[in-house]
Amino acid sequence: MQAAAYERLSAQDRSFLVFERPGLPMHLGAVAIFEGGPLVAKDGSVRLGALRAHVRARLHLAPRYRQRLAFVPVLQRPVWVDDADFDLQRHVRRAHLPAPGDDAALKALAGRLFATPIDRAHPLWELWVIDGLGDGRFALVAKTHHAMADGISAFGLFAALLAPTPEVGTERPLRWRPRPVPGPLALLREQVAHEMKAPADLGRELANTITSPTRLRDEIATRARAMAGLLRSGLAPVVETPLNQPVGPERCFDWLTTDLADLRTVKERFGCTLNDVVLATVAGALRRFLGGGREGVYDARYRVIVPVSVRTQAEAGRTDNRAAAWLTSLPLDEPDPATRLRLVQGATARLKGEGQARAVELLLRLAEGVPAGIVDLGVRLTARMHPYNLIVTNVPGPAAPLYLRGARLRAAYPQVPLFEHQGLGIAVFTVDGSLCWGFHADPEIVPDLPDLAEAVRASVAELSQASAAGGPAISSSARRSWSSTRASSEKSSA
């Protein structure tokens, strides 16, 4: 007989349950588009039974996808337990686009699916197969609750379904038996014991990472400086924009595909990272989308959250959240695309040097030793403060072709959830030589989302032209002006 078992959620995992409220679902997602293959029947519909069989055969690679939430009595702390009533049909479902089917209809359907929260009574994921797309194609719309995974680990089940070759083999699912759930008293007793010893456990863990007094002193000083910079940025007011309004329950979704080679050429010409190019592209697109040089919009108080993975090689394959973040400004006030990129490059280099992501990681680790009620209160206060304007996440994807039971993956457009007063989210994913942009928004706040996609396309073209022209190095006066504006905005509330 199997022993009773469960897993606790980390403080970061739990925060996404706290952030979630009616009309503000906290799932990550993607719209993946495939060429037709053996999964497509003669009438153009997808063989749903074959797809479900394929998913069932791969579920052992992502065990969290057969677990549901349970709650510790009295304390109401969430834990993961095996779902004894797991039903794959509840999670792998079909939606059909009316003929002839096109991308506009798929985008509208994706918006409706992304607006719908995932039922917490069951494992927190959904996979919708969309047929009727036309041109022999079909799509998958994937949804995974952020409490289960970050952007990289959310790719877990999806990646497990794909293969590097189009050959289709025979699969047999491994036998799975759900583990029993501990009784209420056992859960409560173990949780109380865990919370009582958590601070001491955390102290020992942190101490074990430092091997000498000198290194300990240097590490404390580095993290203290990084923490101070992070707090200054987080407490400083952000600029108000039309995109930062109370978020309603409806969602719209749009996308864009750009040539990865074009952005890599810009990256190599300027000696920066691909993430720098993405952020500079977003800065140029928002400058254009929000109306040129309108006063009050384009200054250093326009801040973005940039998730940064802190997942170690030993943690690869784990389904949870292992992401810190940068909190940085975008130079929307700068009209020259090359100078914008240089400013972004300087800002990210400074964040790396200051170790801001390490400071965020330390905060997350410290949260494990703090009573859960205090952490949850901090999450709610952060949501109300909304110390940033936008989330921009860039997740690396497959560099080579991938196939789903013989159907080639052509694009995967990621979706990042919206938070309080954040009417737009931008996510980027690389697929086989393309950069796939996903734009997720509240249609009441961003009724013209396709215009933003075109603004991104224009911003990529601007950077490509600047690269071809041997774009100018950033002038010292421009750097001083923007840096002083950024510093004064951060100190204003410190």
Residue pairs with C-beta under 8 A, 6 or more apart in sequence:
2 177
2 179
2 180
3 179
3 180
4 179
4 180
4 181
4 182
4 183
4 186
5 81
5 82
5 179
5 180
5 182
6 70
6 79
6 80
6 81
6 181
6 182
6 187
7 67
7 79
7 80
8 77
8 79
8 80
8 191
8 194
9 17
9 77
9 78
9 79
9 80
9 147
10 320
10 321
10 364
10 368
11 364
11 367
11 368
11 370
11 372
11 375
12 321
12 323
12 364
12 367
13 147
13 148
13 320
13 321
14 77
14 78
14 147
14 372
14 375
14 376
15 375
15 376
15 379
16 26
16 145
16 146
16 147
16 321
17 26
17 69
17 78
17 147
18 376
18 379
18 380
19 26
19 146
19 379
19 383
19 419
20 26
20 117
22 117
22 249
23 247
23 248
23 249
24 247
24 249
24 417
24 418
24 419
24 420
25 114
25 115
25 116
25 117
25 118
25 417
26 145
26 146
26 147
26 417
27 114
27 117
27 118
27 124
27 143
27 144
27 145
27 146
27 417
28 143
28 144
28 145
28 146
28 149
28 150
28 151
28 154
28 414
28 415
28 416
28 417
29 110
29 113
29 114
29 141
29 142
29 143
29 144
29 414
29 415
30 140
30 141
30 142
30 158
30 412
30 413
30 414
30 415
30 429
30 438
31 106
31 107
31 110
31 139
31 140
31 141
31 253
31 255
31 412
31 413
31 415
31 438
32 139
32 140
32 141
32 142
32 158
32 409
32 411
32 412
32 413
33 133
33 137
33 138
33 139
33 409
33 410
33 411
33 412
34 137
34 138
34 139
34 140
34 404
34 407
34 408
34 409
34 410
35 136
35 137
35 407
35 408
35 410
36 136
36 137
36 138
36 407
37 166
37 403
37 404
37 405
37 406
37 407
37 408
38 47
38 50
38 168
38 405
38 406
38 407
39 46
39 47
39 50
39 51
39 138
39 404
39 405
39 406
39 407
40 46
40 47
40 131
40 136
40 138
40 407
41 47
44 131
44 132
44 136
45 96
45 131
45 132
46 94
46 129
46 131
46 138
48 92
48 94
48 129
50 405
51 92
51 129
51 405
52 88
52 89
52 92
53 171
53 173
54 161
54 171
54 404
54 405
55 88
55 92
55 127
55 157
55 161
56 88
56 173
57 171
57 172
57 173
57 174
58 157
58 160
58 161
58 171
59 65
59 66
59 88
59 157
59 173
59 176
60 173
60 174
60 176
61 156
61 157
61 160
62 156
62 157
62 160
62 319
63 319
64 80
64 123
64 148
64 149
64 319
64 320
65 91
65 123
65 125
65 157
65 319
66 82
66 83
66 86
66 123
66 176
66 178
67 80
67 81
67 82
67 83
67 123
68 80
68 81
68 83
68 120
68 121
68 122
68 123
68 124
69 78
69 79
69 80
69 81
69 120
69 124
69 147
70 78
70 79
70 80
70 81
70 181
70 187
71 77
71 78
71 79
72 78
72 79
72 187
72 188
72 191
73 184
73 185
73 187
73 188
74 188
75 188
75 191
75 192
75 195
75 372
77 191
77 372
78 147
79 187
81 179
81 181
82 178
82 179
82 181
83 122
83 123
83 178
84 178
84 181
85 122
86 122
86 123
86 178
87 122
90 122
91 122
91 123
91 125
91 126
91 127
92 127
92 129
93 126
93 127
93 128
93 129
94 128
94 129
94 130
94 131
95 109
95 113
95 128
95 129
95 130
95 141
96 130
96 131
96 132
97 105
97 106
97 109
97 130
97 131
97 132
97 133
97 134
98 105
98 132
99 132
99 134
100 134
101 132
101 133
101 134
102 133
102 134
106 130
106 133
106 139
107 252
107 253
107 254
107 255
108 252
109 130
109 141
110 141
110 253
110 415
111 250
111 251
111 252
111 253
111 443
112 251
113 126
113 128
113 141
113 143
114 141
114 143
114 251
114 253
114 415
114 440
115 249
115 250
115 251
118 124
118 125
118 126
118 143
118 145
124 144
124 145
124 147
124 148
125 142
125 143
125 144
125 145
125 148
125 157
126 141
126 142
126 143
127 140
127 141
127 142
127 143
127 157
128 140
128 141
128 142
128 143
129 138
129 139
129 140
130 138
130 139
130 140
130 141
131 138
133 139
137 410
138 407
140 404
142 154
142 157
142 158
144 154
144 157
146 321
146 417
147 321
148 154
148 319
148 320
149 156
149 319
149 320
149 321
150 307
150 309
150 320
150 321
150 322
150 323
151 307
151 309
151 323
151 393
151 395
151 414
151 416
151 427
152 309
152 311
152 322
152 323
152 395
153 311
153 318
153 319
153 320
153 321
153 322
155 395
155 397
156 317
156 319
158 412
159 398
161 404
162 398
162 402
162 403
162 404
162 409
163 402
163 403
163 404
164 400
164 401
164 402
164 403
165 403
166 403
166 406
166 408
167 406
168 405
168 406
182 190
195 371
195 372
198 368
198 369
199 369
199 370
201 369
202 365
202 366
202 368
202 369
203 369
205 365
206 365
210 216
210 219
222 355
222 358
223 355
223 358
223 359
223 362
225 354
225 355
226 354
226 355
226 356
226 358
226 359
227 359
227 362
227 363
229 354
229 356
229 359
230 327
230 356
230 359
230 360
230 363
231 494
232 490
232 491
232 494
233 303
233 327
233 328
233 387
233 490
234 327
234 385
234 387
235 387
235 493
235 494
236 301
236 387
236 489
236 490
236 491
236 492
236 493
236 494
237 301
237 489
237 492
237 493
238 244
238 301
238 302
238 303
238 386
238 387
238 388
238 389
239 296
239 297
239 299
239 301
239 302
239 389
240 296
241 290
241 297
241 302
241 389
242 290
242 445
243 290
243 389
243 390
243 422
243 423
243 424
243 445
243 446
244 386
244 389
244 421
244 422
244 423
245 421
245 423
245 442
245 445
246 420
246 421
247 418
247 419
247 420
247 421
247 422
247 423
247 442
247 445
248 442
248 444
248 445
250 442
250 443
250 444
251 418
251 440
251 441
251 442
251 443
252 440
252 441
252 442
252 443
252 446
252 449
253 413
253 415
253 438
253 439
253 440
253 441
253 449
254 438
254 439
254 441
254 449
254 450
254 452
254 453
255 411
255 413
255 436
255 437
255 438
255 439
255 453
256 436
256 437
256 439
256 453
256 456
256 457
257 411
257 434
257 435
257 436
257 437
258 434
258 435
258 437
258 456
258 457
258 460
259 433
259 434
259 435
260 430
260 433
260 434
260 435
261 433
262 460
262 464
263 274
263 277
263 278
263 281
263 435
263 460
263 463
264 274
265 464
265 467
266 277
266 341
266 463
266 464
266 466
266 467
267 273
267 274
267 276
267 277
269 467
269 470
269 471
270 276
270 277
270 338
270 341
270 342
270 345
270 467
270 471
272 341
272 344
272 345
273 345
273 348
274 394
275 306
275 348
275 394
276 341
276 344
276 345
276 348
277 341
277 463
278 392
278 394
278 428
278 435
279 304
279 306
279 328
279 330
279 344
279 348
279 392
280 337
280 340
280 341
280 344
280 345
280 459
280 463
281 456
281 459
281 460
281 463
282 304
282 330
282 390
282 392
282 426
282 456
282 459
283 330
283 331
283 332
283 334
283 340
283 344
283 459
284 337
284 340
284 455
284 458
284 459
284 462
284 463
285 452
285 455
285 456
285 458
285 459
286 302
286 330
286 332
286 390
286 455
287 298
287 332
287 335
288 455
288 458
288 459
289 451
289 452
289 455
290 297
290 332
291 297
293 333
293 335
297 332
298 332
298 333
298 334
299 332
299 333
299 485
299 489
300 329
300 331
300 333
300 482
300 485
300 486
300 489
301 329
301 489
302 329
302 330
302 332
302 389
302 390
303 327
303 328
303 329
303 330
303 387
303 388
303 389
303 390
304 327
304 328
304 329
304 330
304 388
304 389
304 390
304 391
304 392
305 325
305 326
305 327
305 388
305 390
305 391
305 392
306 325
306 326
306 327
306 328
306 391
306 392
306 393
306 394
307 323
307 324
307 325
307 391
307 393
308 323
308 324
308 325
308 326
308 357
308 360
309 322
309 323
309 324
310 322
310 323
310 324
310 357
310 361
311 318
311 322
311 323
315 322
324 357
324 358
324 360
324 361
324 364
325 357
325 360
326 348
326 351
326 356
326 357
327 356
327 387
327 388
328 347
328 348
328 351
329 347
329 486
329 489
330 344
331 339
331 340
331 343
331 344
331 482
333 482
333 485
334 340
334 343
334 478
334 482
336 466
336 472
337 459
337 462
337 463
337 465
337 466
337 471
338 463
338 466
338 467
338 471
338 472
338 474
339 472
339 474
339 475
339 478
341 463
341 466
341 471
342 473
342 474
342 479
343 474
343 478
343 479
343 482
346 474
346 479
351 357
367 375
367 378
383 419
383 420
384 420
386 419
386 420
386 421
386 422
388 422
389 422
390 422
390 424
390 425
390 426
391 416
391 419
391 422
391 425
391 426
392 426
392 427
392 428
393 414
393 416
393 426
393 427
393 428
394 427
394 428
395 414
395 427
395 428
395 429
395 430
396 430
397 412
397 429
397 430
397 431
397 436
398 409
398 430
398 431
398 432
399 430
399 432
399 433
400 432
401 408
401 409
401 432
402 408
402 409
402 432
403 409
409 431
409 432
410 431
410 432
411 431
411 434
411 436
412 429
412 431
412 436
413 429
413 436
413 437
413 438
414 427
414 428
414 429
414 436
414 438
415 425
415 427
415 438
415 440
416 425
416 426
416 427
416 438
416 440
417 425
417 440
418 424
418 425
418 440
418 441
418 442
423 441
423 442
423 444
423 445
423 446
424 439
424 440
424 441
424 442
424 445
424 446
424 452
425 439
425 440
425 441
426 437
426 438
426 439
426 440
427 437
427 438
427 440
428 435
428 436
428 437
428 438
429 435
429 436
429 438
430 436
437 453
437 456
439 449
439 452
439 453
441 449
441 452
443 449
446 452
